[in-house]
Amino acid sequence: MALEIIPFDATEFLDTEESQAHLIEDAFESGDAGYIAHALGVVAKARGMSQVARDAGVTREALYKSLSEKGDPKLSTLIGVAAALGYKLTATRVDSDTREDERRSA
């Protein structure tokens, strides 16, 4: 008997704003651009890609492409999607000791 494998769809498990927030926060904390784009894409898909695309001012197709794991969204797209999902991007200054520690661990 063959083993049946079904595709994993993370959106099925991101049915609350809290679970979505955890994914997005983890992605941004990682600093990995691919992970950030992918996480935003998963949350956008969970909330409805068409509506998020309209709210972000981009086409649905462009949103799928830019928010894939290999996507590299323009800053304007990133800001628009973040706003459409209810987030505001901010910058926090990191002290020089923390930056040095991060460089050593990389």
Contacts in CASP RR format, 6 or more apart in sequence:
PFRMAT RR
TARGET T0000
AUTHOR 0000-0000-0000
METHOD contacts of the structure
MODEL  1
MALEIIPFDATEFLDTEESQAHLIEDAFESGDAGYIAHALGVVAKARGMS
QVARDAGVTREALYKSLSEKGDPKLSTLIGVAAALGYKLTATRVDSDTRE
DERRSA
10 23 0 8 1.000
10 42 0 8 1.000
10 46 0 8 1.000
11 42 0 8 1.000
11 45 0 8 1.000
11 46 0 8 1.000
13 19 0 8 1.000
14 20 0 8 1.000
14 23 0 8 1.000
14 42 0 8 1.000
14 43 0 8 1.000
14 46 0 8 1.000
15 46 0 8 1.000
20 43 0 8 1.000
20 46 0 8 1.000
20 47 0 8 1.000
20 85 0 8 1.000
23 39 0 8 1.000
23 42 0 8 1.000
23 43 0 8 1.000
24 39 0 8 1.000
24 40 0 8 1.000
24 43 0 8 1.000
24 85 0 8 1.000
24 87 0 8 1.000
26 39 0 8 1.000
27 35 0 8 1.000
27 36 0 8 1.000
27 38 0 8 1.000
27 39 0 8 1.000
27 40 0 8 1.000
28 36 0 8 1.000
30 36 0 8 1.000
33 72 0 8 1.000
34 69 0 8 1.000
34 70 0 8 1.000
34 71 0 8 1.000
34 72 0 8 1.000
35 69 0 8 1.000
37 66 0 8 1.000
37 67 0 8 1.000
37 68 0 8 1.000
37 69 0 8 1.000
37 71 0 8 1.000
37 72 0 8 1.000
37 73 0 8 1.000
38 67 0 8 1.000
38 68 0 8 1.000
38 69 0 8 1.000
40 67 0 8 1.000
40 73 0 8 1.000
40 78 0 8 1.000
40 81 0 8 1.000
40 82 0 8 1.000
40 85 0 8 1.000
41 49 0 8 1.000
41 63 0 8 1.000
41 64 0 8 1.000
41 67 0 8 1.000
41 68 0 8 1.000
41 81 0 8 1.000
43 85 0 8 1.000
44 52 0 8 1.000
44 53 0 8 1.000
44 63 0 8 1.000
44 67 0 8 1.000
44 81 0 8 1.000
44 84 0 8 1.000
44 85 0 8 1.000
47 85 0 8 1.000
49 60 0 8 1.000
49 63 0 8 1.000
49 64 0 8 1.000
50 60 0 8 1.000
51 84 0 8 1.000
52 63 0 8 1.000
52 81 0 8 1.000
52 84 0 8 1.000
52 85 0 8 1.000
53 59 0 8 1.000
53 60 0 8 1.000
53 62 0 8 1.000
53 63 0 8 1.000
55 80 0 8 1.000
55 83 0 8 1.000
55 84 0 8 1.000
56 63 0 8 1.000
56 77 0 8 1.000
56 80 0 8 1.000
56 81 0 8 1.000
56 83 0 8 1.000
56 84 0 8 1.000
57 80 0 8 1.000
58 66 0 8 1.000
58 77 0 8 1.000
58 80 0 8 1.000
58 81 0 8 1.000
62 77 0 8 1.000
63 77 0 8 1.000
63 81 0 8 1.000
65 71 0 8 1.000
66 72 0 8 1.000
66 73 0 8 1.000
66 74 0 8 1.000
66 77 0 8 1.000
67 73 0 8 1.000
67 81 0 8 1.000
73 81 0 8 1.000
78 89 0 8 1.000
79 89 0 8 1.000
82 88 0 8 1.000
82 89 0 8 1.000
94 102 0 8 1.000
END
